[in-house]
Amino acid sequence: MLGVFCGYTQGNEEDITKVEVVNQYEEVELFEKNEIRLNALDLIVHPALSLSYERLLNESNGYGISLFANFGDLNATYQNFSITPYYRFYFLNRKDYGASGLFVEAFSSFSSVDFNENSNSDSSEFQFSMGVALGKKWVNHNGFTFELFAGVGRYFVDNGADDHDRPEAHGRFGISIGKRF
């Protein structure tokens, strides 16, 4: 609240006028700063579990980690297990729920992958990648979240220079549902 005092004198009388200006668009404190999500797309496309945790710093920034575990055939994806830390910048969000709307994500990925056609072989290797993603998040008044995102990352570890069938990049896609607490 901002108060303004104005005064003037007219003869021996002094009139004081008090004017109060109230900012109706005050910043709302974000109480729920933790969020956990399940990527439903991974459950649908292949039998895999992908869980994410995000810690919200304020209404425009958050960081988190995603865990991916493949329980099915590696023909659908070559990743066995992946840990993906990320940082998000939210744009065009509503201040009442905070950290929602359009976002840009910078991520890195530490993955155990199998690039061989024969998924029965035990030739998994470690890969590291960095990338970016773009998405949109919606939050309702009960704290339930829904988000869509897509991105791409580039691998930096090359354990087999002779094998030209290995991808140099990988996708990061999701349709996630979650809850803030």
Sequence and secondary structure as in RCSB ss.txt:
>XXXX:A:sequence
MLGVFCGYTQGNEEDITKVEVVNQYEEVELFEKNEIRLNALDLIVHPALSLSYERLLNESNGYGISLFANFGDLN
ATYQNFSITPYYRFYFLNRKDYGASGLFVEAFSSFSSVDFNENSNSDSSEFQFSMGVALGKKWVNHNGFTFELFA
GVGRYFVDNGADDHDRPEAHGRFGISIGKRF
>XXXX:A:secstr
 EEEEEEEEETTEEEEEEEEE  TT        EEEEEEHHHHHHSSEEEEEEEEE SSSEEEEEEEEEE S TT
T SEEEEEEEEEEEEES  TTT S EEEEEEEEEEEEE  SS TTS   EEEEEEEEEEEEEEE TTSEEEEEEE
EEEEE   S TT TTS SEEEEEEEEEEEE 
